[in-house]
Amino acid sequence: MGAFHAYDIRGIYNVDFDKDVAYKVGYFLPELLKADTVLVGRDCRVSSQEIHDYLIKGITDAGANVDDIGLSSTPLVYFGTANYGYKASVQITASHNPAEYNGMKVSRENALPVGLDTGLGQIKQWIDEGRPTPKAAKPGVVKEIDIKPDYIEFLKKYKGDYSNLKLAIDCSNGMSSLFVKQIYGDAPAYIFDTLDGRFPNHEPNPLIPKNVEPLRELVKKTGADIGVIYDGDADRVMFVDEKARFVAPDLVIGLMAYYFCDERGEKNPRVLQEIRSSKAVGEWLAAYGAEMHTWRVGRAFAAPKLREIDGLWGGELAGHYYFKDFFYSDSGMLASIIVLRIVSALKKKGLTLSGEVDKITRYRNSGEINFRVEDKKGAMDAVRDHFLAAEQSTAFMDFDGYRAEFPDWWFNVRPSNTEPYLRFICEASSDDVLQQKIKEAQEIIEKQFGGVRA
């Protein structure tokens, strides 16, 4: 049962969970969310069909109906859940993880995420307790439906004229392949744009630099104005500029002001960032009168928070971008449509993506550094205490680990919710300060707690 996490159910299939767990999740879900019909989609992983079959059998044995949309991106399920008023939905996916992984992302009414603290923990408890699963006197009915045309029409409302752009797009053999050519046509240079749940070309995780290398080479080869790469289930997207440089995903939060504020004329927007975001994002958006909110990492926290603050948009370092226009949910496809619209407008003015990103960038950033360490809490507290004792902080946050800000640098240290890591990230006004702070944190974690840098 090691597959139940803060955000979703995910792990190595037939190791961390199996078809019996999928069946029981399906069986208990209608009761948990008081739903008489559940919307179900799946990604292209080899194990997704079996999970799909047992999940649906569990739902129907409990007496609830299933609307099955078949092969689907995760945002397509979010769209369907909120747009058509479902009280429960499941996307079968392991997102950006390697091919041997799989899982389930569960949503309730309005596409609000169901995490460990908001329902998945209850299902886990029922499974652990061996709660019976008697078949309903009247089993549910499965209906196959197609909501892709409505989703594509929704996305096209935000699409700009990209005829002045050269585009390079990497679908990672994942679920964005269902939609990209219907949105962007045949003009872009595509790679890995066929569905293949074995992910033969690279893992579907754009945060790992080696996975972005083929796209960077494609940008160089084609002279593209921008490169776009989606993760496995297409809820995340990342970008490469015309110089083939990877664009830090948090900076894209700032870039989006060109669309929402400059083009649409939105005044003083509320914007959501997560605890690892660069200080440069808030400083850039301050010029637009933005009200910046900082919160925890992950959809289970970000989507409800954006709704709570009635934010216009938000984003995460992992490449999730959330939009009020998209039911306060994340869509890699919608995010890329907006960013390409921005880059097209910039090019018409003789400007480039790299130039605008460089304007936003103000600090040296470490990127997230992972340590394998047994005592995550002890190491985390020790890093906090060391830096707070040495210098007066200008701001301190104690959710999702710790973030402390100082006049010319800041750090965040937090335990991973999905992997066996303690994560450290910091940012400074100079490279010398940055390297010194990384060194100090690393010495504490490694020497005092036996941590190993991953």
N, C-alpha and C positions, 0 to 999 in steps of 0.2 A: 504493500500500500504506500510505497514511497513516491507515488506519482502525484499525490495531492499537494499542491503548492498554493502560495498566496494568491496567484493570479488565475490559475487554471489547473487542469489535470494533465500531467506530462511526464514522460519517462521512456525508457527503453521498452519497447513492446515485448511482451512475454517474459520480461524480467521484473519491471516495476509495476506493471499491470497487465491484464490479459482480457480475453473476450468475456469472461465471467464478470469482471469488474465493469466492463462496458455495459453488459446486460443490466446489472444492478443500478448503475448510474441512470440508465434509461428508465428502469422500473420506478425508481424513487423520485425522479425529476418532476413528473406531473403533480405529485402530492406536494413537493417542496414549493413549487412556484404556482400551485393552484391553476394549472393549465390543462385544458381539455384537448389542445392541439399543440404539437411541438414542431418547430421548423428545424430541419436537419440538412446540413451540407457537409462535404468532405473534400479534403485535398487529394493529391494524386499519389501519395505514399503507397507503397506496396501493401502495407497492412491496413490501410484506411477502409477498404471494402469490407473486410471481416469485422472491424470495429463498428462500422456503419450497420451491418446486418444484425449484430447482437445488440447494439444500442437501440435500434428500431424495434427489435423483438421485445426488449424490456419495456419500452414505451407502450407498445400495443398490448402486451400482456397485462399491463397495469390498467388498461381500459381507455387510454388516451389515443388520439389520432396523430398521424405524422404527415406533414407536408414536406416532401423530399425534393430538394433542389439539385441533388446529385453533386457533380464536381463544382466546386465553389471556392472563391477566395473568402477569407474571413470577413473583410468589409462587406461583401455581398450578403452574408448572413446578418450582419448588423443592419444593413439597409432594409432587408426583408423584415427583420424583427420589428423595427421601429415604423417603417413605412406602412406596413399592413396590420400592425397592432397585435402581434403575437405576444403571449405572456411568457413564452419560453423558447429558447433556441439553442442548438449545439452546432458548432463547427468542429469537425474531426480534423485535427492538425497538430503538428509539433512545431509550427512556425518556422524558425530559422535553424532548428537543430538538425543533426545529421540524419541520414535515411533510416537508421535503425530505431529512431525515436518516433513516438506518436503521442496523441493526447486529445483533449477535448476542451474547447473554450465555450463556456456556458454563459448565456445572457438571459435577462428577464425583460419585462415590459420596458419599452423605450430604449432597448438595446443596452440597458445598464448591466455592467459586468457582475457576474456572480463569482466571488472569490472565496477563499477559505473561511473568512469571517462573516460572509454574507450568504452562506448556504452550502458550499462544498464541504465544509467541516461537518455539517449535519449529515450529509450523504455518507461521508467517510465513517462517521460514528455508527450509522445504521448498518453499513456493510460490516464494520468491525464487530458489531454486536451479533451479527448473523440474523438480522431481522428477516422474517419469512417474506417470500415473494409469491403469494398465491395468484393464480391467473384470474383475471376478472371474468365475471359471467359473460360479459359482452366485450370481446377484444376490440381494440382500436383498429382503424382503417388507415392504410398507407396510400397517399395520393402523390403522384409525381407532378411537380409544377415547374414552370420556367419563369423566373423573375429577372433574368439577365437583361432582356430588352428594356425593362423599366429602369434598371440600374444604369445602363449605358446612356439612356436618354437623360437621366439625372446628371451624370458626369459631363455630358456634352454641353449642358447649360453653362459650365464654367470654362469650357475650352476656348482658348484664344486662336488667333491666326498664327500658325507656326511656320508659314511658308518661307519666312526669311531665315529659318534656323536649319542647321545641320544637326541631326540628333543621333546619338548612339545609345542603345538601350539593351541592358542585360536582364533577362527575365529569370535567371537562375534555375531554369527548367521548372519553375514553380507556377503558381496560380495566376500570376499577372498575364501569363500567356493566353488566358481565356479572353482578355479584353484589349490588349495593347494595340493590335492592328485595327480593331474597330474604332479606337479612339484616335490613333496617330497615323493610320494608313500604312502604306508600303514604303514610304519615302525614307524613314529612319533606317540606320544600319542596326540590325538586330543580331544578338547572339543568344544562344541557349533559350530559344523562344518556343520550344516544344515541351509539353508536359512529360516529365519523367521523374517519378518519385524516388528513383535511385540516386538522383542528383550526380550524374556521371562527370560533369565538368568542374564543379566546385560545390562545396557546401553552401546552402542557401542563406548564408549569414554575411551581409555586407559590412559588418563591423570588423571582420577579420581581414587585414590588409591584403593577404594573398588572394582572397576571393574577388577582390576588386581589380586585380592586375589585368585580367583579360579586357575589362571595360576601359581601363586606362590606355592600354595598347590600341584599342579600337578608336578611342578619341584621337590619339596621335595619328593613327593611320588615315582616318577619314577627315581630319580637321574639323571635328564636331565642335559646336558652340557649347555643348553640355553633354555629359554622360549621365544616364539614369540607371540605377540598379535596385531591383525589388528583392525582398526576401521570399522565403518559400510560400507563405500564405498571403502575401501581398498586402499585409497591414502596415508594413514598413517600407520606406524608400530612402535611398541616399544618392548623393550626387557627386560628380566629378566635373571640375571646371574645364574651360577650353585649353588650359595648360596641362591637363591630365592630373591635376591635384585633387585629392579627396577633400570635399567640403565638410567641415565639422557640422554634424547634424543640428546641434543647438544653435549655431549661427543662422541656420535657415529660419528659425523662429523670428529672428530680427528681419531677415530678408523679406518675409511675407508681408511686412508693413507696406511694401511697395504696391501690393495688390489691394489689401484691405483698406489702407489709409489713403495712399496717393491716388489709386484708381477708383475705388469705391467711395472714398470720402468719409469713411468711418472716423468719428471723432472720439478721442480719449478712450480707446478700447481697453477692455480687461483682457489680459493675456496670461496664460499659464505656462510656467516653466517648471522643471524639476530640480531637485536639490543639487544636481551635478552641473547645472548649466553655467556657462561662462558669465562673468559679471558684465561682459561686453554687450550681451543681449539686452539686459535691462537698461544699460546706459544708452544704447542705440535707440531703443523704443521710448525712452524718456522724452526724446525730441518730438515724438508724436503725441505726447501727453498720455501715454499708456499707463494703466494701473497694473503693475506686474505682481503676480501671485506666484509663490514658490511652494511646491508640494512634493509628495512622495513619488518614487519611481514606479511605473507600471500602470497598465490600463485599469486595473481594479481600483486604483486610487485616482488616477488622472481624469477619467471620464466623469465620475460623479462630482469631482471638484470643479471641473469646467462648468458643469451644469449648475452647481451650487453658487458659483460666483457670476453666472450668466456671462462667461467669457466668450470672446469672439473666436479665438483660436489659441492653440498651445502646442507644445512639443516636448520631445524627450531626446536625450543624447543617443538613444538606441534607434532613432529614426522614425518614431511614431509621431504623427501630427494629428491633432484633434480639432474638430471644427463644429461650431454651433450649427452651421448649415448642414452638417452631416450628423444630426441627432446627438451632438456632443461626443461623437465617436471618432475613431481613427481610420483613415483610408490612405494607403500608399498611393493609389491611383489618383485620388482627388488632390493630394499634396503635390504630386508631380505635375498634374495639369496646371495648378496654380503657379508653381515655380517656373515652368516652361513659359507661361504667359508673361511672367516678370522678365525672364531672359529675352524673350522676343521684343518686349517694349524697350528694354535696355539697348539691344542691338540697333533698334531704329534710331536711338539717340547717339549711336557710336560708342556705346559703353559695353563692357564685358562682365560676365559673371565673376571672374577672378578679381576684377577691379572693385566691384561692389562688396564682395566678401572681405577683401583687404581693408576696405573702409570700416567695416563692422569690427574686424579683428583688432584688439588692442592689447592682448596679453599673450604671454607664452603659456602653453597648456601642456600638462603631462600626459593627457589621455588617461583612461582608467587602467590602473596597475593592479593586477590580481595576485593575491597571496593565498596559498594553501596553509591554513593554520587551524589547530584544534580548538584553541580557546579564542574564538572570534570576539566575544564580548570583552574579555580581559585585554586583548590587544587593542581593540577599538578604544577602550577607556584610557589605556596608557598613552596612545597617540594624542588623544584629546587633552589629557592632563599635561603632557609634555609641552605642547604648543601654547596652551592657555596660561601656563606658569611662566613661560618665557616672554610673553608679549600680551599687551592689552588688546582684546578683540573689539572690533567695531560692530559686529553682529554675530549671533550664535543661534543655531537651529539644532534641536535635538529630536527630530523625527527622521526616520530612515537613516539611522546612524547619526553622525554629527557633521555639521558644517560650521566652520568658524571663519570669519572674515577679519582681515587685518588691513592696515593702510595700503600695503603694496602687494598683498597676496591673500589667498584663501585655500582651504582644503575641505574635502569631504571624505569621511571614512565610513563605510557601511558594509554590512554582511549581505551577500547575495541571497535572494529569495529562492533562486532556482538552481544554483550551482554551489559547490563546496568551497567558496572563495570569500575572503575579505577583500573589499575593493577600496583602493585609495586613489584619489584624484586631487590635483592641486593646480593652481594657476598663479602666475606672478607677473609683475611688470618687467622683469628682466630674467634672462636665462640663468644668471648666476644665482639669484634668489631661488628660482625654481629648482635647480639641481641640488642646492643645499637642503631645501625642505624635503625633497624626495629621499635624499640620503638619510636624513634624521628619522623620518618615518620608517624607512626600510630597516634601519639598524634596530629600532625598537621591536618591530614585528619579528625580525629574524633572530636577533640575539636574545631577546627576553622571552619570546614565545615560540621559538623554533619554527617560525613560518618559512615557507619556501616560495620565492617569486615564481609565478606560473608563466 
